[in-house]
Amino acid sequence: MPRRRRPEKREIPPDPKYNSVMVQKLINCVMKEGKKYLAEKIVYSAFDIIEKQGKDPLNTYKDAVENVKPLLELKSRRIGGANYLIPVEVNPERRVSLAIRWIVAAARKRKEKKMMERLSNEILVASNNQGDAVKKKEETHKLAEANKAFAHYRW
């Protein structure tokens, strides 16, 4: 039986304002129910808030993503009736997407009134290597370190 080929990745066009693919990925992650215009408004307003604080929004966002990127993740594998969490290296594309997803999730949990404020504050905090998104990365790394003994079960 021939092996199935994976479909090729879709090319994500850069966003119109900053001409950055990473910003477009953030917009896509913030978007709910296909409301892209609203997601763009939220992200660009968040970047404006960062700019008002005297920081370059694009570089701050890139630093935040860089600080949240995980090196390892855990995959569950069933062996002999027991489930083991096996630490696996994350490929670069998935690192970025996980980091963006974690930043947006942490922003949604924050207490500020508007999403643009939550997102801008989470990006600022993550760029300083703090906050819930960075905490999530550290927890993942701690779990991976604790389960290092099962690394030989990797498939």
N, CA, C and O atoms as a DFTB+ gen file, in Angstrom:
620 C
 N C O
     1  1       0.847      -1.180       0.000
     2  2       0.000       0.000       0.000
     3  2       0.891       1.242       0.000
     4  3       1.761       1.369       0.862
     5  1       0.693       2.161      -0.948
     6  2       1.548       3.350      -0.992
     7  2       1.255       4.294       0.171
     8  3       0.126       4.394       0.650
     9  1       2.310       4.982       0.607
    10  2       2.151       5.935       1.711
    11  2       1.490       7.203       1.214
    12  3       1.751       7.654       0.099
    13  1       0.633       7.776       2.047
    14  2      -0.038       9.018       1.682
    15  2       0.891      10.194       1.892
    16  3       1.586      10.286       2.904
    17  1       0.894      11.093       0.917
    18  2       1.709      12.301       1.065
    19  2       0.926      13.352       1.825
    20  3      -0.289      13.476       1.669
    21  1       1.628      14.098       2.638
    22  2       0.971      15.188       3.356
    23  2       0.659      16.321       2.399
    24  3       1.448      16.614       1.502
    25  1      -0.483      16.957       2.582
    26  2      -0.773      18.110       1.726
    27  2       0.208      19.244       2.017
    28  3       0.695      19.388       3.138
    29  1       0.483      20.032       1.004
    30  2       1.448      21.118       1.187
    31  2       0.840      22.230       2.024
    32  3      -0.369      22.461       2.003
    33  1       1.705      22.911       2.760
    34  2       1.254      23.991       3.637
    35  2       0.734      25.157       2.810
    36  3       1.256      25.475       1.741
    37  1      -0.313      25.786       3.342
    38  2      -0.833      26.974       2.670
    39  2       0.091      28.149       2.939
    40  3       0.628      28.290       4.037
    41  1       0.267      28.970       1.956
    42  2       1.090      30.171       2.081
    43  2       0.236      31.265       2.724
    44  3      -0.829      31.604       2.208
    45  1       0.698      31.818       3.844
    46  2      -0.047      32.887       4.507
    47  2       0.500      34.218       4.009
    48  3       1.690      34.493       4.157
    49  1      -0.358      35.045       3.420
    50  2       0.119      36.344       2.927
    51  2       0.401      37.294       4.091
    52  3      -0.269      37.207       5.121
    53  1       1.370      38.193       3.956
    54  2       1.669      39.145       5.039
    55  2       0.520      40.139       5.225
    56  3      -0.269      40.383       4.312
    57  1       0.449      40.706       6.437
    58  2      -0.632      41.660       6.702
    59  2      -0.345      42.983       5.984
    60  3       0.813      43.282       5.693
    61  1      -1.380      43.779       5.694
    62  2      -1.188      44.998       4.893
    63  2      -0.420      46.116       5.600
    64  3       0.309      46.862       4.947
    65  1      -0.568      46.248       6.921
    66  2       0.014      47.397       7.622
    67  2       1.515      47.225       7.889
    68  3       2.311      48.109       7.573
    69  1       1.893      46.086       8.471
    70  2       3.291      45.867       8.853
    71  2       4.035      44.981       7.863
    72  3       5.248      44.810       7.983
    73  1       3.330      44.418       6.891
    74  2       3.918      43.548       5.877
    75  2       4.671      42.379       6.525
    76  3       5.776      42.031       6.111
    77  1       4.046      41.778       7.555
    78  2       4.670      40.700       8.305
    79  2       3.747      39.479       8.342
    80  3       2.550      39.603       8.605
    81  1       4.308      38.318       8.081
    82  2       3.527      37.080       8.129
    83  2       3.176      36.741       9.577
    84  3       2.095      36.220       9.852
    85  1       4.100      37.039      10.509
    86  2       3.850      36.729      11.915
    87  2       2.671      37.530      12.466
    88  3       1.891      37.016      13.268
    89  1       2.540      38.797      12.035
    90  2       1.409      39.617      12.478
    91  2       0.114      39.037      11.900
    92  3      -0.915      39.016      12.577
    93  1       0.165      38.569      10.654
    94  2      -1.016      37.950      10.038
    95  2      -1.424      36.691      10.793
    96  3      -2.614      36.421      10.959
    97  1      -0.437      35.922      11.251
    98  2      -0.737      34.725      12.036
    99  2      -1.415      35.102      13.354
   100  3      -2.329      34.411      13.805
   101  1      -0.966      36.195      13.968
   102  2      -1.592      36.673      15.195
   103  2      -3.039      37.077      14.935
   104  3      -3.934      36.741      15.711
   105  1      -3.262      37.797      13.844
   106  2      -4.618      38.221      13.482
   107  2      -5.506      36.993      13.294
   108  3      -6.634      36.952      13.784
   109  1      -4.987      35.995      12.581
   110  2      -5.769      34.773      12.351
   111  2      -6.077      34.043      13.650
   112  3      -7.132      33.422      13.780
   113  1      -5.163      34.113      14.612
   114  2      -5.359      33.429      15.881
   115  2      -6.360      34.176      16.772
   116  3      -7.109      33.559      17.529
   117  1      -6.363      35.504      16.674
   118  2      -7.301      36.315      17.462
   119  2      -8.718      36.195      16.890
   120  3      -9.705      36.305      17.619
   121  1      -8.801      35.968      15.579
   122  2     -10.091      35.938      14.885
   123  2     -11.010      34.846      15.428
   124  3     -10.590      33.712      15.660
   125  1     -12.276      35.219      15.624
   126  2     -13.312      34.274      16.016
   127  2     -14.442      34.338      15.008
   128  3     -14.823      35.418      14.557
   129  1     -14.974      33.185      14.660
   130  2     -16.133      33.074      13.771
   131  2     -15.954      33.805      12.445
   132  3     -16.922      34.332      11.896
   133  1     -14.733      33.845      11.926
   134  2     -14.482      34.430      10.613
   135  2     -14.512      35.942      10.554
   136  3     -14.520      36.513       9.464
   137  1     -14.529      36.608      11.708
   138  2     -14.604      38.076      11.722
   139  2     -13.196      38.666      11.692
   140  3     -12.664      39.108      12.711
   141  1     -12.613      38.660      10.501
   142  2     -11.221      39.065      10.348
   143  2     -11.041      40.565      10.555
   144  3     -10.046      40.988      11.142
   145  1     -11.986      41.373      10.082
   146  2     -11.864      42.818      10.225
   147  2     -11.775      43.196      11.698
   148  3     -10.975      44.053      12.076
   149  1     -12.592      42.560      12.525
   150  2     -12.579      42.836      13.959
   151  2     -11.240      42.401      14.576
   152  3     -10.677      43.102      15.416
   153  1     -10.745      41.242      14.147
   154  2      -9.459      40.758      14.659
   155  2      -8.330      41.709      14.270
   156  3      -7.448      41.991      15.081
   157  1      -8.353      42.209      13.019
   158  2      -7.339      43.183      12.579
   159  2      -7.405      44.431      13.445
   160  3      -6.375      44.964      13.858
   161  1      -8.626      44.898      13.720
   162  2      -8.809      46.098      14.532
   163  2      -8.216      45.894      15.933
   164  3      -7.556      46.781      16.474
   165  1      -8.457      44.730      16.500
   166  2      -7.952      44.426      17.849
   167  2      -6.419      44.412      17.851
   168  3      -5.790      45.032      18.709
   169  1      -5.825      43.704      16.887
   170  2      -4.358      43.568      16.851
   171  2      -3.697      44.917      16.587
   172  3      -2.735      45.278      17.266
   173  1      -4.207      45.667      15.603
   174  2      -3.602      46.963      15.289
   175  2      -3.780      47.955      16.439
   176  3      -2.887      48.761      16.698
   177  1      -4.923      47.906      17.132
   178  2      -5.122      48.778      18.299
   179  2      -4.161      48.399      19.417
   180  3      -3.626      49.270      20.103
   181  1      -3.940      47.088      19.604
   182  2      -2.990      46.624      20.614
   183  2      -1.588      47.119      20.278
   184  3      -0.846      47.539      21.166
   185  1      -1.219      47.070      18.977
   186  2       0.090      47.554      18.557
   187  2       0.198      49.064      18.762
   188  3       1.269      49.565      19.105
   189  1      -0.907      49.798      18.553
   190  2      -0.911      51.249      18.804
   191  2      -0.681      51.548      20.274
   192  3       0.034      52.491      20.612
   193  1      -1.288      50.745      21.157
   194  2      -1.096      50.926      22.606
   195  2       0.379      50.702      22.965
   196  3       0.945      51.443      23.769
   197  1       0.997      49.675      22.363
   198  2       2.417      49.405      22.614
   199  2       3.261      50.577      22.119
   200  3       4.231      50.972      22.766
   201  1       2.880      51.131      20.958
   202  2       3.627      52.254      20.382
   203  2       3.523      53.500      21.262
   204  3       4.484      54.260      21.381
   205  1       2.351      53.710      21.879
   206  2       2.160      54.868      22.769
   207  2       3.055      54.773      23.993
   208  3       3.390      55.788      24.604
   209  1       3.442      53.558      24.351
   210  2       4.324      53.374      25.503
   211  2       5.788      53.528      25.119
   212  3       6.681      53.270      25.926
   213  1       6.027      53.949      23.885
   214  2       7.387      54.251      23.447
   215  2       8.197      53.061      22.983
   216  3       9.426      53.125      22.958
   217  1       7.539      51.979      22.617
   218  2       8.253      50.794      22.151
   219  2       7.821      50.480      20.728
   220  3       6.704      50.791      20.314
   221  1       8.742      49.851      19.980
   222  2       8.420      49.439      18.620
   223  2       7.527      48.197      18.697
   224  3       7.961      47.167      19.212
   225  1       6.287      48.272      18.196
   226  2       5.357      47.152      18.376
   227  2       5.798      45.857      17.691
   228  3       5.615      44.773      18.243
   229  1       6.372      45.963      16.506
   230  2       6.764      44.759      15.767
   231  2       7.897      44.025      16.485
   232  3       7.855      42.804      16.641
   233  1       8.912      44.780      16.920
   234  2      10.032      44.152      17.633
   235  2       9.596      43.602      18.990
   236  3      10.053      42.537      19.405
   237  1       8.713      44.325      19.680
   238  2       8.204      43.857      20.972
   239  2       7.452      42.545      20.795
   240  3       7.609      41.611      21.582
   241  1       6.627      42.492      19.741
   242  2       5.859      41.275      19.454
   243  2       6.788      40.111      19.105
   244  3       6.580      38.987      19.561
   245  1       7.814      40.387      18.296
   246  2       8.758      39.320      17.927
   247  2       9.524      38.816      19.152
   248  3       9.764      37.616      19.283
   249  1       9.912      39.735      20.053
   250  2      10.583      39.333      21.295
   251  2       9.660      38.459      22.144
   252  3      10.087      37.457      22.717
   253  1       8.384      38.857      22.214
   254  2       7.410      38.095      23.002
   255  2       7.278      36.675      22.458
   256  3       7.296      35.711      23.224
   257  1       7.145      36.545      21.138
   258  2       7.018      35.215      20.524
   259  2       8.289      34.408      20.768
   260  3       8.223      33.212      21.049
   261  1       9.444      35.061      20.661
   262  2      10.723      34.386      20.876
   263  2      10.818      33.863      22.311
   264  3      11.342      32.771      22.535
   265  1      10.314      34.635      23.291
   266  2      10.381      34.224      24.688
   267  2       9.386      33.121      25.027
   268  3       9.584      32.398      26.004
   269  1       8.318      32.976      24.240
   270  2       7.282      31.996      24.544
   271  2       7.478      30.690      23.772
   272  3       6.895      29.669      24.139
   273  1       8.290      30.705      22.708
   274  2       8.497      29.500      21.885
   275  2       8.995      28.332      22.729
   276  3      10.006      28.463      23.420
   277  1       8.300      27.183      22.686
   278  2       8.782      26.016      23.431
   279  2       9.793      25.212      22.606
   280  3       9.673      25.114      21.385
   281  1      10.779      24.646      23.282
   282  2      11.754      23.784      22.609
   283  2      11.272      22.336      22.583
   284  3      11.519      21.601      21.627
   285  1      10.577      21.939      23.659
   286  2      10.084      20.569      23.788
   287  2       8.587      20.592      24.066
   288  3       8.069      21.545      24.649
   289  1       7.899      19.536      23.644
   290  2       6.512      19.354      24.043
   291  2       6.313      17.900      24.411
   292  3       7.173      17.062      24.139
   293  1       5.184      17.597      25.026
   294  2       4.923      16.239      25.471
   295  2       3.868      15.590      24.584
   296  3       2.827      16.185      24.307
   297  1       4.142      14.386      24.150
   298  2       3.168      13.607      23.380
   299  2       2.822      12.385      24.219
   300  3       3.694      11.767      24.828
   301  1       1.548      12.050      24.242
   302  2       1.101      10.896      25.001
   303  2       1.248       9.645      24.144
   304  3       0.895       9.643      22.965
   305  1       1.774       8.580      24.749
   306  2       1.949       7.327      24.010
   307  2       1.540       6.185      24.916
   308  3       1.978       6.114      26.065
   309  1       0.709       5.294      24.414
   310  2       0.247       4.164      25.209
   311  2       1.157       2.964      24.952
   312  3       1.292       2.498      23.821
   313  1       1.776       2.478      26.023
   314  2       2.683       1.338      25.897
   315  2       2.362       0.334      27.004
   316  3       2.486       0.634      28.192
   317  1       1.953      -0.848      26.594
   318  2       1.700      -1.917      27.571
   319  2       0.653      -1.566      28.608
   320  3       0.810      -1.915      29.778
   321  1      -0.396      -0.896      28.217
   322  2      -1.478      -0.580      29.148
   323  2      -1.260       0.676      29.970
   324  3      -2.135       1.060      30.747
   325  1      -0.116       1.324      29.816
   326  2       0.148       2.561      30.567
   327  2       0.374       3.703      29.582
   328  3       0.941       3.507      28.508
   329  1      -0.070       4.883      29.954
   330  2       0.165       6.067      29.126
   331  2       1.407       6.781      29.630
   332  3       1.535       7.061      30.822
   333  1       2.316       7.072      28.717
   334  2       3.534       7.805      29.060
   335  2       3.537       9.133      28.325
   336  3       3.125       9.217      27.168
   337  1       4.003      10.163      29.002
   338  2       4.218      11.448      28.357
   339  2       5.658      11.483      27.890
   340  3       6.591      11.447      28.693
   341  1       5.825      11.553      26.584
   342  2       7.160      11.464      26.006
   343  2       7.587      12.835      25.509
   344  3       6.884      13.431      24.693
   345  1       8.725      13.357      25.978
   346  2       9.201      14.654      25.484
   347  2       9.696      14.549      24.045
   348  3      10.483      13.662      23.714
   349  1       9.232      15.454      23.199
   350  2       9.586      15.464      21.780
   351  2       9.990      16.889      21.402
   352  3       9.384      17.858      21.861
   353  1      11.011      17.005      20.569
   354  2      11.388      18.334      20.083
   355  2      10.303      18.877      19.166
   356  3       9.665      18.127      18.427
   357  1      10.099      20.203      19.222
   358  2       9.058      20.839      18.424
   359  2       9.704      21.416      17.171
   360  3      10.754      22.054      17.244
   361  1       9.061      21.185      16.002
   362  2       9.648      21.757      14.791
   363  2       9.397      23.271      14.748
   364  3       8.433      23.742      15.353
   365  1      10.234      24.037      14.053
   366  2      10.203      25.498      14.122
   367  2       8.849      26.147      13.797
   368  3       8.458      27.112      14.453
   369  1       8.139      25.630      12.800
   370  2       6.843      26.223      12.454
   371  2       5.849      26.043      13.589
   372  3       5.101      26.962      13.922
   373  1       5.844      24.860      14.180
   374  2       4.918      24.589      15.286
   375  2       5.294      25.418      16.515
   376  3       4.416      25.838      17.268
   377  1       6.588      25.656      16.723
   378  2       7.018      26.515      17.845
   379  2       6.345      27.872      17.781
   380  3       5.790      28.359      18.767
   381  1       6.406      28.478      16.591
   382  2       5.830      29.818      16.412
   383  2       4.326      29.781      16.621
   384  3       3.771      30.641      17.305
   385  1       3.658      28.784      16.030
   386  2       2.203      28.736      16.150
   387  2       1.771      28.474      17.594
   388  3       0.779      29.041      18.051
   389  1       2.505      27.619      18.318
   390  2       2.197      27.390      19.729
   391  2       2.395      28.662      20.542
   392  3       1.577      28.989      21.402
   393  1       3.488      29.382      20.269
   394  2       3.772      30.619      21.010
   395  2       2.651      31.636      20.800
   396  3       2.171      32.242      21.758
   397  1       2.236      31.820      19.543
   398  2       1.168      32.785      19.250
   399  2      -0.126      32.351      19.934
   400  3      -0.825      33.167      20.534
   401  1      -0.435      31.067      19.838
   402  2      -1.663      30.544      20.460
   403  2      -1.653      30.768      21.966
   404  3      -2.666      31.162      22.544
   405  1      -0.498      30.514      22.612
   406  2      -0.395      30.694      24.061
   407  2      -0.512      32.163      24.453
   408  3      -1.117      32.479      25.477
   409  1       0.057      33.066      23.652
   410  2      -0.049      34.498      23.943
   411  2      -1.507      34.940      23.868
   412  3      -1.983      35.662      24.744
   413  1      -2.215      34.512      22.829
   414  2      -3.625      34.896      22.675
   415  2      -4.471      34.305      23.802
   416  3      -5.344      34.983      24.344
   417  1      -4.215      33.040      24.157
   418  2      -4.965      32.401      25.246
   419  2      -4.726      33.118      26.574
   420  3      -5.659      33.331      27.349
   421  1      -3.472      33.489      26.831
   422  2      -3.149      34.211      28.073
   423  2      -3.797      35.591      28.069
   424  3      -4.246      36.070      29.110
   425  1      -3.847      36.232      26.902
   426  2      -4.480      37.547      26.798
   427  2      -5.977      37.440      27.080
   428  3      -6.553      38.307      27.738
   429  1      -6.600      36.382      26.584
   430  2      -8.046      36.214      26.810
   431  2      -8.375      35.991      28.272
   432  3      -9.479      36.312      28.710
   433  1      -7.423      35.438      29.048
   434  2      -7.650      35.181      30.470
   435  2      -7.451      36.428      31.333
   436  3      -7.874      36.452      32.488
   437  1      -6.820      37.448      30.791
   438  2      -6.500      38.633      31.589
   439  2      -7.763      39.380      32.018
   440  3      -8.852      39.129      31.501
   441  1      -7.600      40.305      32.973
   442  2      -8.751      40.962      33.587
   443  2      -9.135      42.310      32.974
   444  3     -10.170      42.867      33.339
   445  1      -8.327      42.853      32.047
   446  2      -8.643      44.165      31.494
   447  2      -9.965      44.116      30.738
   448  3     -10.431      43.044      30.352
   449  1     -10.569      45.297      30.529
   450  2     -11.901      45.370      29.914
   451  2     -11.884      44.990      28.441
   452  3     -12.683      44.159      28.010
   453  1     -10.989      45.584      27.667
   454  2     -11.008      45.382      26.220
   455  2      -9.911      44.421      25.783
   456  3      -8.834      44.368      26.378
   457  1     -10.207      43.663      24.733
   458  2      -9.254      42.666      24.234
   459  2      -7.964      43.312      23.756
   460  3      -6.886      42.740      23.914
   461  1      -8.071      44.521      23.163
   462  2      -6.845      45.172      22.679
   463  2      -5.901      45.510      23.831
   464  3      -4.682      45.425      23.683
   465  1      -6.464      45.894      24.981
   466  2      -5.637      46.181      26.160
   467  2      -5.005      44.898      26.691
   468  3      -3.825      44.864      27.038
   469  1      -5.819      43.844      26.748
   470  2      -5.313      42.556      27.233
   471  2      -4.173      42.052      26.364
   472  3      -3.138      41.613      26.864
   473  1      -4.383      42.123      25.036
   474  2      -3.366      41.616      24.101
   475  2      -2.083      42.441      24.187
   476  3      -0.986      41.882      24.229
   477  1      -2.218      43.768      24.214
   478  2      -1.019      44.610      24.271
   479  2      -0.251      44.365      25.571
   480  3       0.978      44.290      25.561
   481  1      -0.971      44.240      26.687
   482  2      -0.298      44.000      27.970
   483  2       0.369      42.628      27.996
   484  3       1.468      42.486      28.533
   485  1      -0.279      41.623      27.423
   486  2       0.317      40.283      27.404
   487  2       1.565      40.258      26.527
   488  3       2.551      39.604      26.867
   489  1       1.525      40.968      25.399
   490  2       2.707      41.034      24.528
   491  2       3.857      41.745      25.251
   492  3       5.003      41.300      25.193
   493  1       3.542      42.852      25.932
   494  2       4.572      43.589      26.672
   495  2       5.174      42.722      27.781
   496  3       6.392      42.684      27.957
   497  1       4.313      42.030      28.523
   498  2       4.791      41.198      29.632
   499  2       5.626      40.029      29.098
   500  3       6.669      39.696      29.660
   501  1       5.156      39.410      28.003
   502  2       5.884      38.273      27.432
   503  2       7.222      38.712      26.852
   504  3       8.185      37.945      26.874
   505  1       7.296      39.939      26.333
   506  2       8.573      40.418      25.796
   507  2       9.588      40.642      26.913
   508  3      10.793      40.656      26.664
   509  1       9.101      40.819      28.156
   510  2       9.988      40.946      29.316
   511  2      10.208      39.603      30.019
   512  3      10.715      39.557      31.140
   513  1       9.819      38.502      29.344
   514  2       9.999      37.147      29.867
   515  2       9.201      36.895      31.139
   516  3       9.691      36.247      32.063
   517  1       7.970      37.406      31.191
   518  2       7.080      37.170      32.331
   519  2       5.694      36.850      31.794
   520  3       5.498      36.785      30.581
   521  1       4.736      36.651      32.684
   522  2       3.352      36.468      32.268
   523  2       2.947      35.018      32.106
   524  3       3.766      34.107      32.229
   525  1       1.656      34.817      31.825
   526  2       1.081      33.471      31.762
   527  2       1.614      32.651      30.591
   528  3       1.821      31.445      30.722
   529  1       1.836      33.297      29.447
   530  2       2.311      32.560      28.267
   531  2       3.713      31.992      28.519
   532  3       4.000      30.851      28.157
   533  1       4.576      32.792      29.137
   534  2       5.938      32.331      29.447
   535  2       5.869      31.243      30.526
   536  3       6.640      30.284      30.495
   537  1       4.937      31.400      31.481
   538  2       4.757      30.404      32.526
   539  2       4.347      29.060      31.928
   540  3       4.800      28.004      32.372
   541  1       3.482      29.116      30.913
   542  2       3.037      27.897      30.220
   543  2       4.211      27.180      29.568
   544  3       4.313      25.955      29.630
   545  1       5.099      27.954      28.939
   546  2       6.293      27.376      28.311
   547  2       7.178      26.710      29.369
   548  3       7.667      25.598      29.168
   549  1       7.380      27.399      30.492
   550  2       8.241      26.855      31.545
   551  2       7.649      25.583      32.152
   552  3       8.379      24.643      32.469
   553  1       6.307      25.556      32.315
   554  2       5.655      24.349      32.833
   555  2       5.858      23.179      31.868
   556  3       6.142      22.058      32.291
   557  1       5.711      23.449      30.573
   558  2       5.896      22.413      29.565
   559  2       7.321      21.870      29.616
   560  3       7.531      20.660      29.531
   561  1       8.295      22.762      29.756
   562  2       9.700      22.327      29.824
   563  2       9.971      21.528      31.098
   564  3      10.728      20.557      31.073
   565  1       9.346      21.940      32.228
   566  2       9.537      21.205      33.483
   567  2       8.984      19.788      33.371
   568  3       9.614      18.824      33.807
   569  1       7.772      19.675      32.767
   570  2       7.171      18.362      32.580
   571  2       8.028      17.493      31.656
   572  3       8.203      16.298      31.894
   573  1       8.554      18.108      30.608
   574  2       9.413      17.369      29.681
   575  2      10.673      16.887      30.394
   576  3      11.136      15.770      30.163
   577  1      11.219      17.726      31.255
   578  2      12.421      17.360      32.016
   579  2      12.106      16.204      32.971
   580  3      12.907      15.284      33.135
   581  1      10.926      16.269      33.596
   582  2      10.530      15.225      34.539
   583  2      10.302      13.891      33.832
   584  3      10.539      12.832      34.414
   585  1       9.847      13.937      32.589
   586  2       9.558      12.715      31.838
   587  2      10.674      12.322      30.881
   588  3      10.458      11.543      29.952
   589  1      11.871      12.865      31.110
   590  2      13.008      12.587      30.228
   591  2      13.351      11.094      30.198
   592  3      13.922      10.604      29.224
   593  1      13.001      10.377      31.263
   594  2      13.307       8.947      31.340
   595  2      12.577       8.149      30.266
   596  3      13.024       7.068      29.882
   597  1      11.440       8.687      29.773
   598  2      10.656       7.969      28.764
   599  2      11.020       8.380      27.344
   600  3      10.336       7.999      26.394
   601  1      12.085       9.149      27.192
   602  2      12.439       9.649      25.856
   603  2      12.796       8.518      24.891
   604  3      12.687       8.682      23.676
   605  1      13.219       7.383      25.421
   606  2      13.587       6.277      24.526
   607  2      12.364       5.618      23.874
   608  3      12.519       4.785      22.981
   609  1      11.148       5.983      24.311
   610  2       9.929       5.464      23.685
   611  2       9.530       6.265      22.444
   612  3       8.525       5.969      21.797
   613  1      10.323       7.272      22.127
   614  2       9.998       8.128      20.978
   615  2       9.784       7.302      19.725
   616  3      10.478       6.306      19.518
   617  1       8.846       7.690      18.893
   618  2       8.570       6.900      17.681
   619  2       8.948       7.594      16.438
   620  3       8.772       7.048      15.349
